[in-house]
């Protein structure tokens, strides 16, 4: 998976931020394997450094999933790492949902969930 970081002029998009993004992406998205080919992060300061407010940093994550339209989520927080982390939590759920919707359907009469078997025993 290729990981790209884009920032506006008010965000420090240095090595530490890029390494944090890449490390978090590998840890949080590993279960999707090769389904995600590219992850793009866009960080922006909504009010610039002149007006420091709570939740000024906006993070948009765009995951490019094989065979599907890109999955896009947004989050905002007080700093870049928190915004990235919040968006990554949303992205995990969104990618999982997108892949489930496009997965081949299984015949419900043939597949019996193991949890139901254990509960009935």
C-alpha positions in Angstrom: 0.0 0.0 0.0 1.3 3.4 -1.0 0.8 6.1 1.6 0.8 9.8 0.6 0.6 12.8 2.9 -0.6 16.2 1.6 -0.7 19.3 3.9 -1.5 22.9 3.5 1.0 25.7 4.3 -0.1 25.9 8.0 0.5 22.2 8.8 3.9 20.7 9.5 4.0 17.7 7.1 7.4 16.7 8.2 9.0 13.3 8.5 7.4 12.6 12.0 3.9 13.2 10.7 4.5 11.1 7.6 6.0 8.2 9.7 3.1 8.4 12.1 0.6 8.2 9.3 2.4 5.3 7.6 2.8 3.3 10.8 -0.8 3.8 11.8 -2.1 2.9 8.4 -0.1 -0.4 8.4 -1.3 -1.3 11.9 -4.9 -0.3 11.4 -5.5 -1.4 7.8 -3.5 -4.6 7.7 -6.6 -6.8 7.8 -7.6 -5.5 4.3 -4.4 -6.9 2.8 -3.9 -6.0 -0.8 -7.5 -4.6 -1.2 -6.2 -1.1 -0.5 -3.6 0.0 -3.1 -3.1 3.6 -2.0 -4.0 5.8 1.0 -3.9 9.6 0.7 -4.1 11.9 3.7 -5.0 15.6 3.4 -4.3 17.7 6.4 -5.4 21.3 6.7 -5.6 24.0 9.4 -9.2 25.4 9.1 -8.3 28.7 10.7 -4.6 29.0 10.2 -2.2 29.5 13.2 -3.5 33.0 13.7 -6.8 31.8 15.2 -6.2 28.8 17.4 -9.5 27.0 18.2 -10.4 23.6 19.4 -10.6 21.1 16.5 -9.0 23.3 13.9 -7.0 20.5 12.2 -9.0 18.7 9.5 -7.9 15.3 8.1 -9.4 13.7 5.0 -8.3 10.1 4.3 -8.9 8.6 0.9 -8.4 4.9 0.5 -8.2 3.5 -3.1 -9.7 0.1 -3.0 -9.2 -2.4 -5.9 -12.4 -2.6 -8.0 -14.3 0.0 -6.0 -14.6 3.8 -5.9 -12.3 5.5 -3.4 -13.5 5.5 0.2 -13.3 8.9 1.8 -13.6 9.9 5.4 -13.0 13.1 7.4 -12.2 14.0 11.0 -11.1 17.1 12.8 -9.2 17.5 16.1 -6.9 19.8 18.0 -3.7 18.5 16.4 -2.6 16.5 13.3 -2.0 13.2 15.1 -5.4 13.2 16.7 -7.1 14.1 13.5 -5.3 11.3 11.6 -6.2 8.8 14.3 -9.8 9.8 14.4 -10.1 9.6 10.6 -8.3 6.2 10.6 -10.9 4.8 12.9 -13.7 5.9 10.6 -11.8 4.6 7.5 -11.5 1.1 9.0 -15.3 0.9 9.4 -16.0 2.5 6.0 -13.6 0.2 4.0 -15.0 -2.8 5.9 -18.5 -1.9 5.0 -17.6 -1.2 1.3 -15.9 -4.5 0.9 -18.8 -6.4 2.6 -21.3 -4.7 0.3 -19.4 -5.9 -2.8 -18.4 -9.4 -1.5 -20.1 -12.3 -3.2 -23.3 -13.3 -1.3 -23.4 -16.5 0.6 -26.5 -18.7 0.8 -27.7 -18.1 4.4 -29.2 -21.6 4.5 -25.8 -23.2 3.9 -23.8 -21.2 6.3 -24.6 -21.6 10.0 -22.7 -19.1 12.3 -20.5 -20.8 14.9 -21.7 -18.5 17.6 -25.2 -19.8 17.2 -24.0 -23.4 17.4 -22.2 -22.7 20.7 -25.2 -20.8 22.2 -27.6 -23.6 21.4 -25.4 -26.3 22.9 
